[in-house]
Amino acid sequence: MSDTTQFRVLDFDCPSCASTVERVLSNVAGVQHVEVHYATGRVEIEYDDSVADPDAFVQTIESQGYTPQTA
């Protein structure tokens, strides 16, 4: 079943940082769609909840050096 979650990431330094986060989140198993908005720091992830766990999204964002906050 498909679900959606959102985070805010306030410590992006540049648009390419947001692009990097979008790319690595897209590679997480079960992720169907990712949108990252650099200007607002908003990250929206649509995923298959039978495959992906939102905790994996937090870990993925943190692994890139950023601090996610639930929106």
QUINOR-V422984 format. One record per pair of residues at least 6 apart in sequence whose ideal C-beta (glycine too) atoms are under 6 Angstrom apart, sorted by the first residue. I is the first residue (numbers start at 1). J is the second residue. D is the distance in Angstrom with one decimal. If there is no record, write none. Layout:
BEGIN
i = <I	I>
j = <J	J>
d = <D	D>
END
This chain:
BEGIN
i = <1	3	4	5	5	6	6	7	7	7	8	8	8	9	9	9	9	10	11	11	12	12	15	18	18	21	21	22	22	24	25	25	26	28	28	29	30	30	30	30	31	31	32	32	33	34	35	36	45	58	61>
j = <49	49	46	45	54	44	71	43	68	71	41	69	71	41	43	66	68	41	66	67	18	38	38	36	38	36	64	34	36	60	34	60	34	56	60	51	47	48	51	52	47	52	46	47	46	45	44	43	57	68	68>
d = <5.5	4.3	5.0	5.4	5.0	5.0	3.8	4.5	4.1	5.9	5.0	4.8	5.1	4.9	5.8	4.9	5.5	5.0	5.5	5.7	5.2	5.6	4.6	4.5	3.9	5.5	5.6	5.2	4.1	5.6	4.6	5.7	5.1	5.6	5.7	5.6	5.0	4.4	3.1	2.9	4.9	5.9	4.8	5.8	4.2	5.3	4.7	5.0	5.7	5.3	4.3>
END
